[in-house]
Amino acid sequence: METEKPKRKPWVVVLLCTIPLWLLVSGGFGIWGYFRAQKAEQKKESARFATVVSASSLADDFRKLAVIIGPRSPGIEDGKGLTRAASWIEGLLGPSNTGYKVQAEQVSEAGGWPILRIDLQGSEDTAAPLWILSPYDAPADAEALADASSAVVATIAAAQAIAGEKPSRPVRFLFLPSGKNGAIERAAEKMIRSEAAPLAVLCIGPMRKGELLSVAADDSNPALLSLGALGSVGPSAPVEATWVSSLSQGKLPVAFIGSKPQLQEGSPLPEPELMAASTGRLVELIRRLIARK
């Protein structure tokens, strides 16, 4: 004789169905809350770095360089843009504005356009200097012109941000014009090698498309060792950045630095805010490097 199976009480059935559903829903809310909090923290961090430099000043400088001065090449209006850009950089960073002494180093085969050099002395003169380089030439192509201009503007903002500081090591900024047959790169390399072996040579690339930094360098380069959460290791310098590869071949500790393009489309942040956030991170990276023992 078969024994009759006990029937489950209705509340037990409801409970057995509800618990997995509740776990699924609560788990989903937990994941959603985690990513929301992480996104809020990233937004807060980006806003913090954006305050290191002025987004409105960056936007104004970008407009002056990319729009008013425009393309900067020896083949465009006999290099009128290069001449105006050199004068603009010198005036902006010179004694009457930022307070630097801007040296104009003439280079043969450069068509009369100088390498602009700015020195910030460190408290330890024998410490390995940090070099920061940015070309001020730019083609007529709108995208390339904007990229090149963002690099110059970010470098200027970094120089302005640390102007009143007393770093432990010397900091050297070089703004490079157009040249023939690698003449500018050789001149820059000669300047770098004329002093103590450099800590790092930061070559600044496009800085307008994202908040985080993207750094391409040798694994032992201090720029990577000091990067932390400021950005990530990116691809090598773009093919068109031949000036970077020329310096790299000279066995210098070169790091190519740009901004990492935003992954999401339709970012709510306008371009000046993105550029301010990435430039603020560049300033922080420079500060970490000049504080290294």
C-alpha positions, 0 to 999 in steps of 0.5 A, spaced: 500 500 500 503 506 497 503 512 502 500 518 500 506 524 499 505 530 504 502 536 500 506 542 501 503 548 504 502 554 500 506 559 504 512 554 503 511 554 495 510 561 495 517 562 499 521 557 495 519 561 489 520 568 492 527 567 495 530 566 488 527 572 485 528 576 491 536 574 491 536 575 483 532 582 484 537 584 490 543 582 486 541 586 480 540 592 485 547 591 488 550 591 481 547 597 479 548 600 485 556 599 485 557 601 478 553 607 479 557 609 485 563 607 481 561 612 476 559 617 481 566 617 484 569 617 477 565 623 475 568 626 482 575 625 481 574 628 474 571 634 476 577 634 482 582 634 476 579 639 472 579 644 477 587 644 477 587 648 470 581 652 468 577 649 463 575 656 460 582 658 459 584 652 456 578 653 451 580 660 450 587 658 448 585 652 444 580 657 440 586 662 439 591 657 437 587 652 433 582 658 430 585 665 430 592 662 428 590 656 425 594 651 421 602 652 422 606 649 417 612 652 412 608 651 406 602 655 409 602 662 407 610 662 408 609 659 415 605 665 418 602 661 422 608 658 425 611 665 426 604 667 430 604 661 434 611 662 437 610 669 438 603 667 442 607 662 446 612 666 448 608 672 450 603 667 454 609 664 458 613 670 458 615 675 464 609 679 463 604 673 464 606 667 467 613 669 469 618 665 465 624 667 461 623 664 454 629 662 450 628 662 443 633 657 440 635 658 432 636 651 429 639 650 422 634 647 417 628 650 421 626 656 416 628 661 422 622 658 427 625 657 433 625 652 439 622 655 445 625 653 451 623 654 458 627 652 464 624 651 472 630 650 476 630 645 481 632 645 489 637 639 487 641 642 481 644 635 480 638 631 480 636 628 473 631 633 469 624 632 467 623 634 459 616 636 457 616 637 449 610 639 444 611 641 437 607 647 435 606 646 428 600 643 425 597 641 418 591 644 415 586 638 416 581 640 421 582 633 426 589 634 426 590 641 427 585 640 433 589 634 436 596 638 435 593 645 438 590 641 444 597 638 445 600 645 445 595 648 450 595 642 455 603 643 455 602 651 456 597 650 462 602 645 465 607 650 465 603 655 468 600 650 473 607 649 476 610 656 475 610 658 482 613 651 485 619 649 487 621 642 484 626 638 487 629 637 480 629 641 474 624 641 469 625 643 462 619 645 457 621 645 449 616 647 444 618 645 437 617 648 430 617 644 423 624 642 421 627 638 415 630 631 415 630 631 423 634 637 424 629 639 430 629 632 433 637 632 433 637 639 436 632 637 441 636 631 443 642 635 443 639 640 448 637 634 452 644 630 452 647 637 454 645 636 461 645 630 466 641 624 464 634 625 464 629 622 468 624 622 463 622 625 456 615 627 456 612 627 449 605 630 449 600 628 444 592 630 443 589 631 449 582 633 447 578 627 447 578 623 454 579 624 461 584 619 462 591 619 460 594 614 455 602 613 456 606 609 451 613 608 454 618 603 456 616 598 462 621 602 466 620 609 465 618 613 471 612 616 467 609 609 467 611 607 474 608 614 477 602 613 473 597 609 477 590 611 477 591 617 472 590 613 466 593 607 463 598 604 458 596 605 451 599 604 444 605 606 441 605 613 438 601 614 432 605 614 425 605 621 424 608 623 430 615 621 427 618 626 432 617 621 438 620 615 434 626 619 432 627 621 440 626 614 442 631 611 437 636 616 441 635 611 447 632 617 451 627 615 456 621 617 452 614 617 454 608 619 449 602 622 453 595 623 450 588 622 453 585 616 452 578 617 448 572 616 451 569 609 451 562 611 451 559 615 446 555 622 447 559 624 453 555 629 457 562 633 458 564 638 453 570 638 450 573 643 454 571 639 460 575 633 457 581 637 456 581 640 463 580 633 466 586 630 462 590 636 463 589 636 470 592 629 470 598 631 466 599 636 471 599 631 477 603 626 473 608 632 472 608 633 480 609 626 481 615 625 477 619 632 479 617 629 487 621 623 485 627 621 489 
